[in-house]
Structures are given as structure tokens and as C-alpha cells.
């Protein structure tokens, strides 16, 4: 990393959310065209001294899987102790091909992998906090121990795991950016528009990848 780049981004981390087989074409919960953002994410990663990858990593009997509820279909909802839970097709089961990072994701500089959704009875969208809003992943502490005060978030899906991660980052005191063109959305029943409204209301900053590349060149 050259001095100019590190000068801009040495107190920042890139968080790459769930770029896994399960969320890309051919996966069990595929997001349309999600594989198309991978080359851009690979280009962004070297601009950052700190890179964190997140990985959905569910037990087979996870509470969020429609298959585990009698007479329930994917994308219906149920009520759990922590609130309304969307039921998903079975995806990213621990140790399966579906849960592996996409083969085109090439970020050898990543220092940390945060696995989420590992507890059978709690879903987890955010890289920081599980859906019960009480169980931390440890990412907050990791970033603060490394004197990181700014996070840039990319990955899948804009309106779920990316948005929850960005909102939690802002709530925990980080300056949070979402690089819009390096994300893909599910956009389920208007969820993308709603997610952006929620993120912007929390102070999350919406940018394009060109602003990163321009900033590192000009700084």
C-alpha cells in the first residue's frame, strides 16, 4: 500500500458483506446479478489497510429457514421473541458449498472473517450484532482496538445485511459509508427504498466507488 492511499484510509476498514455462493447466481438465496459486483469489490480492497469479510454460517436447523417451520413458505414471516422474522430458503448452511465465499472473490489482505447467524434460534443480518440486538459478533471491539473510526460497506444484500451493518456501525459511533455500486439488493416488497431511508436517517453516507478511487489518487 502506498503512502497516499494509507494516508486517506488507514483509520478506515472495508467490510465485505456475504459475498458467498448462496447469495450469488446458482445459490440457494441468489440475488440477481450479485456476482457482477465482485470484480469491483476486488479492486476496492487494496485501497484499505483493514479489510473484514462477513460470512453467513447457519446450522441446518436454523430458525430462519422456512423448511424448519410446518406449513410455512419462504418469504413469509413469523414472530419470534426478538420481533418479526422473515423466513428464508435454506441457505449458507455451515460447511456446505453454498456457504463458501464466491471463487471470484480475491481479497488475500483480509484480516478477519466474521461468521454470523451461527446460533440456531437467532438470525443475524448485521456484521456487528445479531437480530436479538443483544448478541455481539465482536466486530465492534476488533475495529476499536485497531483505532478504526470509519467503515465502508459493500456486498450482499443492500437492503438486508448491508443495511443492518451500516445502521449498527453508525449507532456504535463509526462514520459509515455504503458504496452503492459495490452492493446488490434483493428489493423484496420495496425493501431497498425503505432500507436507504433508514440508513440515511441514521447518518449513513451513500457514495459510489469512483469517489474512493478518486480520493486515493488525489490525496
N, C-alpha and C positions, 0 to 999 in steps of 0.2 A: 504494500500500500504506500502510495506516495505521500509526501508531507502535506500537499494541498488537500488531498481527499480526507486524510485523517484530521486535519485542522477543522474541517466542516463537521465531520460525522463521528468524531472519537468519543463524544458523550451520548451517542445515539446507538440504538440497536434496530436491526431489521428483524421483524417477526414474520416468519413464513408459515402461514396457517394451512395445514391439512392438504398439502399437495400430494395426495395419495391415489392409488389405483381406484379405490372405492368411490371417489368423487370426480373422476375423470371418465371420458367415454369408454364404455365397456365395464364400468364398475357397478356395484350394486346400488349406489345412490349417485349416479352420474349427473353432473352439472354440464349442461350443453356447452361445448367448446372450451371447457375448462383447461384442456391440455394446451390451448393456444397461448396462454399467459406464461407458460413455463420458460420459454427462451428469454422473455423479458425479466422474469424473476432471477434467472441465472446471470443476466447482465447487471442487475441491480446489486446483487450480493457483494461483489468485490468493492463496492463503494463504501462498505461499512466494516468497521473493525469488529463489531459484535453482531453475530447472526444467531438467531434461535429458530429452530424448527418445531412445529407442533404436529402431533400425530394422534388422530382418533384411534382408540385402542380398547374396544369394548369386549367384555366377556360375552359368551354365546347367549346367555340368558338375560341380557341387559333389558332393563325396564323400558327403554325407549323403542324397542323393536315390536312392531305390530304383531309379528308371529308369536310373541310371548303373551298375547292377550286374546282370550277367546272371543270370536266374533268381531274382531277389530281389523281394520284395513289401514294400510299406510296412509299417512297424512290426516287421519282422524286424530282427535285429541282425547286425553283423559286427564283427570285431576289427581295429582299426587300431593304429598304433604307440603311440597315447596311451590305448588302452583300448577298451571296448565302445562301439560307435556304433549308436544306433537309426537305422534307415533311414526317411526321411520321404517322403511325396508331394512332388513338385517344387513348391516354394513360394517366394514373395518373391524371384523372380529379378530381378536388377538391371535397373532401367529399365522394369519392367512395372507394369501396374495393380495386380497382386497385391501388389507391394512398397510401394505408396504408403500413406501414412498414411490412415486412415479419414476420410472427408469430414466426419464429425460431430465429430472431434477438433479443438477450437478452443483452442489454447494459444499465442497470439501472443507471450507473455512468455518462451517457452523460449529459452535462450541457446545450447544446444549439442545437436547431433544426433550420437549415436554409432552408426555403422554397424558391424554385426558379421556374422560368417560370410562375410566378403569373400574369404577365402583358400580356394582350391579344395580343398585337402587337409586342412583343419582345420574342424570345426564350432565353433560358438560360441553358447552359451546365455547366459552371463553378460555383463553390460554392462562388466565390469572385465577379464576375462581369457578368452581363447579356450580351447577344450576340451583343448588340449595342456598347459594350465596353465603355459605359458611365454610366450605371446604376449600382451602387454598391449594394451588398446584406447586407453589414455591417460586414461581417466576418473579413475583414482586421482590422478594428478598434477593434473588440472584442479581436482578438488574441494579438494585440499590447498592448491593455490595460492590458492584463494578462501577459505581458512580455514574450510572446512566440516568439521564433525566428526560430523554426524548425517545419515542419509539415510532417507527414507520412500519405499517402493517400491510401485508399483501397476502393473496391466496384465495381460498375457497371456504365458504361462500360469503360473498359480500354482506348478505342480509342475515346471516346467522353467525357463524363462528368468527368471521372478521369483525362484524359489528359489535358483538358482545365483548370481544377482546379490546377493541378500541374504546368502548364506553368504560370498561373496567380500568383500562390504562389511565384515562382521563380522571376517573374517580379516585385513583390512587396517587394522583399528583404528577403524572407524566404528561409532557407535551405530546399529544398523539396525532399522528398523520395517517390517513389511509390513502395509499397510492391507487387511485381508482382504476387505471388501465392495467394494473397488475393484479386485479381481482376479477372473479366471476361470481354471478349471483344465481340463486335458484329462482327468485322472484315468484313466490307462491302466494297467490291472492293479495297482490300489492305489497308484499313484504319488503321489496327493495326500497320503494319510496318511503315506507314507514321507518325502515332502518336508517336511511340517511337523515330523516327528520330527527330521529332520536340521537344519532351521533352528533349532528351539528348543534343540537340543543345542549349537549354536554361539552361543547368546545372542541370536538374533534375537527381536524383540518383536512379538507378534501383537496388532494393535489394529483397531478399527473407525473408520470415517470420522467418526462422531459425536464421537469423542474429540478430533479435530483441530479441528472447528468449535467445540466447547465450550471447548477450551483457548485458541483465539484470541479468543473472546468474553470469557472470564473473566480473561485475563492482564492 
